[in-house]
Structure formats: structure tokens, C-alpha cells
């Protein structure tokens, strides 16, 4: 088999078989296939696409290119949730304990953030003492005993995907639905879950900018997951404005605690209920979304969800006293309000620009080497559709430097105040096949 023949075959629009795709991924991972040939194949896939079968072969080949986590020792259906990334995306902090409190095991592998999207591991690191680097035996034991644990991603998980993504990034082939879908699903499958619920974000603060693009990606991932034997569901959710009110690591932990107390933002709570219901359905715990929402609401009302969060933090070495006193989380030196410059209605918060403003404060990373400040970030007071008067506080900037004029300018650039607004739906679609 020769790589040049495989490239030519795909350039001509023909379907690659399982053996050819495995040959490519094995050779590329072992440095036997050079970057320039892999780039040529990625470009051919970008223009010619892939069938569902090809995408599933590619997904499994990348999943098998490195470590695979065996979670078979965990009792019950292991359900994982993946978000394609957004601003203020606090869902894992709420969902992991909430779903676990219903008796469904949540064995979650999470990553760090880069750019304006926050990483779940960074958020948990804002909790003093929290350990996310756990031996696999301890991780499995925690899930078996307490139904929930969160660890950082293994260093050798899907090495083929890491190499291929780096090439796609510099050859303008990132925006290929089969390549995106295979990249995401290979990591989820290697992480060992039995069922996967996907939160596919769409809008200004998301990777996919239109509902049509997001639906195409969701359908591709759901088909791949189901084809390789993992029950997979997807929710298309709005990321034209930040989710919830908080953007920043300690601030989002505080918001997660409030949500588990039943006092969280309406949009964050609603999304967690939809995703959580899907997780319960995938695990066979409930039959309908309505049943799932009722069960999740009950777990918040009776305090079980919050207690599960407390125990979860404690079992991973974190200071569980934060549940009763959120002021024990890292605190910023300065709280500076951003005043409205005119009367009207908030009609637009450009989510990615808001996220970039938080990143400039130190809440996110521009490069992998950057250090995150867990205390800093933003808390919105006004969302799309809210009326404002001149000088009303639009949000509060939590900063460890006094001069934040650069951040204020970014935020004013991200905001539109008009005479009226057209709030969009939080959830556009739920895809099950």
C-alpha cells in the first residue's frame, strides 16, 4: 500500500476502505508518513468529504493510536458529556454531581482551556487542594463508590489526532465536518464511556457559526458514535452570548454551587436540565426528557445534588468548605463596574469578544504556556433583552490590576444597546440519530 495512491484515490472522490485508513493513521503516528503527505490527504478530505463509514473507520483508528481507558470495572452505564466549547460554559461543574446524584456513574475526562473558551480542569483547579491527576485505579474506585470523578486527559490519548490537528491548523483544513467529528469522537471513545451526550455550540462564541453547520457536525458525530457501538445524542445550543453570568474560573465554580442550590442563572439551569436528561436517558434511568428534568429538579430541591458536589470535591482532595462559604475561593483585588453609556435594551453580547476580555484579565490562556489567574473574570448583570439606563452596571470586572481600561474597551466593543432586542432560543435542536 502506498500513501500517494491513497491521496490520489481520495482526490478523485472515491471511498477509502478500513485497511487504507488504518495504514494511514498507523504510519502517520509512527512518523513513517511525512507531514506533507498527510496534509495532502487532509486537503483532499476537506474538498471531497467522507462517508459515514469512512469517518467511523478514521475515528476508531485515531482512538486506537494511543492509550484507551478501560472503564469496564465501573458498574452501570458510563455516560460522558462533551461540549464543543464556549464562554461561561459551566455545565460540567453542575452536571457531573447532578447526574451522579441520580445514581448514574459519571467518569469524566476533561481538558484545559486555550483561547477564550474555559477548560473544565482549570475551573476545578480554582478549588484549593483539588486533585485531577489520579491513577486510573483510584479514578475507577471513586466512580464505583461515589458515582463521580473528574480527571485530566491522559498524555497519550489519541496521539494521531493531536498530530493531525496540528497539521489541520496550519493548512486551513480545520473546518471539515468529518475531520472535526472524528477528532472529537476519537477522544470520547478512547476515554471509555458507554454513552456520549454532545453539547454542540453555535454562534459568535462557538466554533460553528451557523445552526446548519452545527447540525451537520452533530449528525456526523451521532452517526459515528452509534456506528461504533456508543449510544450518542447531541444538543445544539446557543453561544451568541455567554452562558450564565460568570466568566472566569473561581467565579464559575461559585455559579455552579448556586445552580446546584437552585439559585443559578435560568439559561445555565435549563441547559443542564436538557443535557442531564439526555444523560439519564442514555443510561436507561428515565424514558423521556420530561421525566429526566423532574428527577434532576428533585435532586436539587432535596439537596442531594449539592451534597454530591460537596463529597465529590472532598474525595478529590479539594476544600469542600467552599460549598458553604464561596468566599473561600480565590478573590480578586479589584471589582470594577462597567457602566452603560446610554439608555436602551441589550441587543447583542458578542460572546467570543467577552471571552477574550476575560482572557486578557488572566482568566484564559493565549498560549499553552500562559498561567491562569483563578480569581479574575467577569460577572454579567445584563443579558440580551434586558433594559438598561445610562450608568447602570452592565457587568463587574474582577481584576488583580487596577487599570482595566483595555478590558473595558473590549467589552464596549462586544456590546450593542438598541431600542429593542430579539432574544434567540437557548436550544435549537436535539439530535438522536
C-alpha positions as CSV (number, residue, x, y, z in Angstrom):
1,X,0.0,0.0,0.0
2,X,1.3,3.5,-0.9
3,X,0.3,6.8,0.6
4,X,0.5,8.5,-2.7
5,X,-2.2,6.1,-4.1
6,X,-4.5,6.7,-1.1
7,X,-4.2,10.5,-1.6
8,X,-5.0,10.2,-5.3
9,X,-8.0,7.9,-4.6
10,X,-9.5,10.5,-2.2
11,X,-8.7,13.4,-4.5
12,X,-10.8,11.6,-7.2
13,X,-13.7,11.4,-4.7
14,X,-13.5,7.6,-4.1
15,X,-14.2,5.9,-0.7
16,X,-11.2,4.7,1.4
17,X,-11.6,1.3,3.0
18,X,-10.8,0.3,6.6
19,X,-7.4,-1.1,5.8
20,X,-6.3,2.1,3.9
21,X,-7.4,4.4,6.7
22,X,-5.7,2.2,9.4
23,X,-2.5,2.2,7.2
24,X,-2.6,6.0,7.1
25,X,-3.1,6.5,10.8
26,X,-0.6,3.9,12.0
27,X,2.0,5.2,9.6
28,X,1.4,8.8,10.5
29,X,1.5,8.1,14.2
30,X,4.8,6.2,13.8
31,X,6.3,9.0,11.7
32,X,6.5,6.8,8.7
33,X,4.2,9.0,6.7
34,X,5.6,12.6,6.4
35,X,3.6,15.7,7.3
36,X,3.4,16.9,3.6
37,X,1.6,13.7,2.5
38,X,-0.8,13.8,5.5
39,X,-1.5,17.5,4.7
40,X,-2.3,16.5,1.1
41,X,-4.8,13.8,2.3
42,X,-6.4,16.3,4.8
43,X,-6.9,18.7,1.9
44,X,-8.4,16.0,-0.3
45,X,-10.8,15.1,2.6
46,X,-11.6,18.8,3.0
47,X,-12.8,19.1,-0.6
48,X,-14.2,15.6,-1.2
49,X,-15.6,14.8,2.3
50,X,-16.0,11.3,3.7
51,X,-18.8,8.8,4.0
52,X,-20.2,7.9,7.5
53,X,-18.4,4.6,7.2
54,X,-15.1,6.2,6.4
55,X,-15.5,8.7,9.3
56,X,-16.2,5.8,11.7
57,X,-13.0,4.0,10.5
58,X,-11.0,7.2,10.9
59,X,-12.4,7.7,14.4
60,X,-11.6,4.2,15.6
61,X,-8.1,4.3,14.0
62,X,-7.3,7.5,15.9
63,X,-8.9,6.2,19.1
64,X,-6.7,3.1,18.9
65,X,-3.5,5.1,18.1
66,X,-2.7,5.5,21.8
67,X,-3.9,4.7,25.3
68,X,-7.5,3.6,25.7
69,X,-9.2,3.8,29.1
70,X,-10.9,0.6,30.2
71,X,-13.9,1.6,32.4
72,X,-15.5,-1.9,32.3
73,X,-14.8,-2.2,36.1
74,X,-17.2,0.6,36.7
75,X,-20.7,-0.7,37.4
76,X,-23.6,0.6,35.2
77,X,-23.7,2.6,32.0
78,X,-20.9,5.2,32.0
79,X,-22.2,8.4,30.3
80,X,-19.8,11.2,29.2
81,X,-20.7,14.7,28.2
82,X,-18.7,16.8,25.7
83,X,-19.1,20.5,24.9
84,X,-17.6,21.9,21.7
85,X,-16.5,24.9,23.7
86,X,-18.0,28.3,24.7
87,X,-17.8,31.3,27.0
88,X,-19.0,30.8,30.6
89,X,-19.7,27.1,29.8
90,X,-20.0,25.9,33.4
91,X,-22.1,22.8,32.6
92,X,-19.7,20.0,33.6
93,X,-19.3,21.5,37.1
94,X,-23.1,21.3,37.6
95,X,-23.9,18.2,35.5
96,X,-21.2,15.8,36.9
97,X,-22.6,15.9,40.6
98,X,-26.2,16.4,39.5
99,X,-26.4,13.3,37.3
100,X,-24.3,11.3,39.7
101,X,-26.7,12.1,42.5
102,X,-29.4,10.2,40.4
103,X,-27.3,7.1,40.6
104,X,-25.7,7.3,37.1
105,X,-21.9,6.9,37.1
106,X,-20.1,9.9,35.6
107,X,-16.4,9.2,34.8
108,X,-15.3,12.4,33.2
109,X,-12.0,13.2,31.5
110,X,-11.6,16.9,31.0
111,X,-9.0,19.2,29.4
112,X,-7.5,22.7,29.9
113,X,-8.7,25.7,28.1
114,X,-6.9,27.6,25.3
115,X,-8.1,31.0,24.0
116,X,-11.4,32.4,25.1
117,X,-13.0,29.0,25.9
118,X,-12.5,27.9,29.5
119,X,-11.2,24.4,30.3
120,X,-13.0,22.3,33.0
121,X,-9.7,21.3,34.6
122,X,-8.8,25.0,35.1
123,X,-12.2,25.6,36.8
124,X,-11.6,22.7,39.3
125,X,-8.1,24.0,39.9
126,X,-9.6,27.1,41.4
127,X,-10.7,24.9,44.3
128,X,-7.8,24.7,46.9
129,X,-6.3,21.2,47.0
130,X,-8.5,19.6,44.2
131,X,-6.6,16.8,42.5
132,X,-7.4,16.0,38.9
133,X,-4.3,13.8,38.2
134,X,-5.4,10.5,39.6
135,X,-4.1,6.9,38.9
136,X,-6.7,5.1,36.8
137,X,-7.4,2.6,39.6
138,X,-8.3,5.4,42.0
139,X,-10.4,7.1,39.4
140,X,-12.4,3.9,38.8
141,X,-12.7,3.3,42.6
142,X,-14.1,6.8,43.2
143,X,-16.7,6.4,40.5
144,X,-17.7,2.9,41.8
145,X,-18.0,4.2,45.4
146,X,-19.4,7.7,44.8
147,X,-20.7,7.7,41.2
148,X,-18.5,10.7,40.1
149,X,-14.8,11.6,39.4
150,X,-13.1,14.0,37.1
151,X,-9.5,13.6,35.8
152,X,-7.3,15.5,33.4
153,X,-6.8,13.9,29.9
154,X,-4.1,11.2,29.6
155,X,-1.0,12.4,27.8
156,X,-1.1,9.6,25.3
157,X,-4.8,9.7,24.4
158,X,-5.3,9.8,20.6
159,X,-1.8,10.9,19.6
160,X,-2.8,10.6,15.9
161,X,-5.5,13.2,16.5
162,X,-3.0,15.6,18.2
163,X,-0.6,15.3,15.3
164,X,-3.3,15.6,12.6
165,X,-5.0,18.6,14.4
166,X,-1.6,20.5,14.4
167,X,-1.4,20.0,10.6
168,X,-5.0,21.0,10.0
169,X,-4.5,24.2,12.0
170,X,-1.7,25.3,9.6
171,X,-3.1,24.0,6.4
172,X,-6.6,25.7,6.7
173,X,-8.3,22.3,6.9
174,X,-9.8,22.7,10.4
175,X,-13.3,23.4,9.0
176,X,-14.0,19.9,7.7
177,X,-17.1,18.2,9.3
178,X,-15.7,14.6,9.0
179,X,-12.3,15.7,10.4
180,X,-13.9,17.7,13.3
181,X,-16.3,14.9,14.1
182,X,-13.6,12.2,14.0
183,X,-11.3,14.3,16.2
184,X,-13.9,14.8,18.9
185,X,-15.4,11.3,18.9
186,X,-12.0,9.6,18.9
187,X,-11.1,11.2,22.2
188,X,-14.5,10.4,23.7
189,X,-14.3,6.7,22.6
190,X,-10.7,6.4,23.9
191,X,-11.9,7.8,27.2
192,X,-14.0,4.7,27.7
193,X,-17.6,5.9,28.0
194,X,-20.6,3.7,27.0
195,X,-22.8,6.6,26.0
196,X,-21.9,10.2,25.0
197,X,-24.0,13.3,25.1
198,X,-22.7,16.2,23.0
199,X,-23.4,19.9,23.5
200,X,-22.7,21.4,20.1
201,X,-22.4,25.2,20.5
202,X,-23.4,27.6,17.7
203,X,-22.9,31.3,17.3
204,X,-20.4,34.1,17.9
205,X,-18.6,32.4,20.8
206,X,-18.6,28.9,19.2
207,X,-16.6,27.0,16.6
208,X,-19.7,26.5,14.4
209,X,-21.2,29.9,13.4
210,X,-24.5,28.8,11.9
211,X,-27.2,26.3,13.0
212,X,-26.9,24.5,9.7
213,X,-23.1,23.9,10.3
214,X,-23.8,22.8,13.9
215,X,-26.5,20.4,12.9
216,X,-24.2,18.8,10.2
217,X,-21.5,18.3,12.8
218,X,-23.9,16.9,15.4
219,X,-25.4,14.5,12.9
220,X,-21.9,13.3,11.9
221,X,-20.8,12.7,15.5
222,X,-24.1,11.0,16.5
223,X,-23.8,8.7,13.5
224,X,-20.1,7.9,14.2
225,X,-20.9,7.2,17.9
226,X,-23.8,4.9,17.1
227,X,-22.0,3.2,14.3
228,X,-19.1,2.2,16.7
229,X,-21.5,1.0,19.4
230,X,-21.6,4.0,21.7
231,X,-25.1,5.4,22.3
232,X,-24.7,9.1,21.2
233,X,-27.1,12.1,21.4
234,X,-26.5,15.8,20.7
235,X,-28.0,19.1,21.7
236,X,-27.5,22.2,19.6
237,X,-27.2,25.2,22.0
238,X,-26.8,28.9,21.6
239,X,-23.4,30.6,22.2
240,X,-24.2,34.1,20.8
241,X,-23.9,35.4,24.3
242,X,-22.1,33.9,27.3
243,X,-23.9,31.1,29.2
244,X,-24.9,32.1,32.7
245,X,-23.5,35.3,34.2
246,X,-19.9,34.3,35.3
247,X,-16.8,34.0,33.1
248,X,-13.7,33.1,34.9
249,X,-12.6,30.0,36.9
250,X,-13.4,30.7,40.6
251,X,-16.5,32.8,39.5
252,X,-17.8,29.9,37.5
253,X,-17.3,27.5,40.5
254,X,-19.4,29.9,42.6
255,X,-22.1,30.0,39.9
256,X,-22.1,26.1,39.7
257,X,-22.7,26.0,43.5
258,X,-25.5,28.5,43.2
259,X,-27.1,26.4,40.4
260,X,-26.9,23.2,42.5
261,X,-28.6,25.2,45.3
262,X,-31.4,26.1,42.8
263,X,-30.4,29.7,42.6
264,X,-28.4,29.6,39.3
265,X,-29.0,31.6,36.1
266,X,-32.0,30.4,34.1
267,X,-30.1,29.6,30.9
268,X,-27.4,27.6,32.6
269,X,-30.0,25.7,34.7
270,X,-32.2,25.0,31.6
271,X,-29.2,23.7,29.5
272,X,-28.0,21.5,32.4
273,X,-31.5,20.0,32.7
274,X,-31.7,19.2,29.0
275,X,-28.2,17.7,28.8
276,X,-28.7,15.9,32.2
277,X,-32.0,14.4,31.0
278,X,-30.2,13.1,27.9
279,X,-27.5,11.6,30.1
280,X,-30.2,9.9,32.3
281,X,-32.0,8.6,29.1
282,X,-28.7,7.3,27.7
283,X,-28.1,5.4,30.9
284,X,-31.6,3.9,30.9
285,X,-32.6,5.8,34.1
286,X,-35.6,7.6,32.5
287,X,-37.6,7.3,29.3
288,X,-38.3,10.9,28.4
289,X,-36.7,14.3,28.8
290,X,-39.7,15.4,31.0
291,X,-39.0,12.5,33.4
292,X,-35.4,13.4,33.4
293,X,-36.0,17.1,34.2
294,X,-38.3,16.2,37.0
295,X,-35.7,13.8,38.5
296,X,-32.9,16.5,38.3
297,X,-35.2,19.2,39.8
298,X,-36.0,16.8,42.7
299,X,-32.2,16.2,43.3
300,X,-31.7,20.0,43.6
301,X,-34.8,20.5,45.7
302,X,-33.9,17.8,48.2
303,X,-30.2,18.9,48.5
304,X,-28.8,15.6,47.1
305,X,-27.1,17.3,44.1
306,X,-25.3,19.8,46.3
307,X,-24.3,17.2,48.8
308,X,-22.9,15.0,45.9
309,X,-20.8,18.1,44.8
310,X,-19.5,18.5,48.3
311,X,-18.5,14.9,48.7
312,X,-17.0,14.8,45.1
313,X,-14.8,17.8,45.9
314,X,-13.7,16.3,49.2
315,X,-12.9,12.9,47.7
316,X,-10.6,14.5,45.2
317,X,-8.7,16.5,47.9
318,X,-10.5,19.8,47.5
319,X,-11.6,22.2,50.2
320,X,-15.3,21.3,50.4
321,X,-16.0,24.2,52.8
322,X,-16.4,26.3,49.6
323,X,-19.9,24.9,49.3
324,X,-21.0,26.7,52.5
325,X,-18.7,29.7,52.0
326,X,-17.9,30.7,48.4
327,X,-15.6,33.5,49.7
328,X,-13.0,30.8,50.4
329,X,-12.5,30.6,46.6
330,X,-9.7,32.8,45.2
331,X,-10.7,36.5,45.4
332,X,-9.7,39.3,43.0
333,X,-8.2,42.5,44.5
334,X,-10.5,44.9,42.5
335,X,-14.2,44.8,41.5
336,X,-14.8,47.4,38.8
337,X,-18.3,48.0,37.3
338,X,-18.8,48.7,33.6
339,X,-21.4,51.4,33.2
340,X,-23.9,51.6,30.4
341,X,-23.2,54.7,28.1
342,X,-26.9,55.1,27.1
343,X,-30.5,54.0,27.7
344,X,-32.0,51.1,25.8
345,X,-32.0,47.3,25.6
346,X,-29.1,45.0,25.4
347,X,-29.4,43.5,21.9
348,X,-26.0,41.9,21.4
349,X,-23.2,40.5,23.6
350,X,-20.6,39.1,21.2
351,X,-19.6,36.0,23.2
352,X,-16.1,35.5,21.9
353,X,-15.2,39.1,22.5
354,X,-16.4,38.9,26.1
355,X,-14.4,35.7,26.5
356,X,-11.3,37.5,25.0
357,X,-11.8,40.3,27.5
358,X,-11.7,37.8,30.4
359,X,-8.6,36.1,28.9
360,X,-6.8,39.5,28.8
361,X,-7.5,39.8,32.6
362,X,-5.8,36.4,33.0
363,X,-8.9,34.1,33.1
364,X,-7.7,32.2,30.0
365,X,-4.6,31.3,28.0
366,X,-3.4,32.8,24.8
367,X,-0.7,30.1,24.6
368,X,-0.3,26.7,26.3
369,X,2.5,28.2,28.5
370,X,0.3,31.0,30.0
371,X,-0.6,30.8,33.6
372,X,-4.3,31.3,34.6
373,X,-5.3,33.6,37.5
374,X,-8.3,31.7,39.0
375,X,-9.7,34.8,40.8
376,X,-10.2,37.1,37.8
377,X,-13.1,37.3,35.3
378,X,-16.4,38.9,34.6
379,X,-19.9,38.7,36.0
380,X,-22.7,40.0,33.7
381,X,-25.6,41.9,35.2
382,X,-27.4,42.4,31.9
383,X,-28.1,39.8,29.2
384,X,-29.7,40.1,25.8
385,X,-33.2,41.5,26.1
386,X,-32.6,43.3,29.4
387,X,-33.4,47.0,29.6
388,X,-30.7,49.4,30.8
389,X,-30.5,53.0,31.9
390,X,-27.4,55.1,31.3
391,X,-24.8,54.5,34.1
392,X,-26.4,51.1,35.1
393,X,-23.8,48.4,35.8
394,X,-23.6,46.2,32.7
395,X,-21.2,43.8,34.4
396,X,-18.5,43.7,37.1
397,X,-14.8,43.2,36.2
398,X,-12.9,41.1,38.8
399,X,-9.3,42.0,38.4
400,X,-5.9,41.8,40.1
401,X,-4.8,45.0,38.4
402,X,-6.4,48.4,39.0
403,X,-6.1,49.7,35.4
404,X,-8.6,47.8,33.2
405,X,-9.2,50.4,30.5
406,X,-8.1,47.9,27.8
407,X,-10.6,45.4,29.1
408,X,-13.4,48.0,29.3
409,X,-12.8,49.0,25.7
410,X,-13.0,45.3,24.5
411,X,-16.3,44.9,26.4
412,X,-17.9,48.1,25.0
413,X,-16.8,46.7,21.5
414,X,-18.6,43.5,22.3
415,X,-21.9,45.2,23.3
416,X,-24.8,46.7,21.4
417,X,-27.5,48.7,23.1
418,X,-30.5,49.3,20.9
419,X,-34.2,50.2,21.2
420,X,-35.3,46.5,21.1
421,X,-33.8,43.0,21.0
422,X,-34.7,39.7,19.5
423,X,-33.6,37.1,22.1
424,X,-32.8,33.8,20.4
425,X,-33.7,30.3,21.7
426,X,-31.2,28.7,24.0
427,X,-31.6,25.2,22.4
428,X,-32.2,24.9,18.7
429,X,-32.4,21.2,18.3
430,X,-31.9,17.7,19.9
431,X,-30.4,15.1,17.6
432,X,-30.7,11.4,18.4
433,X,-29.8,9.8,15.0
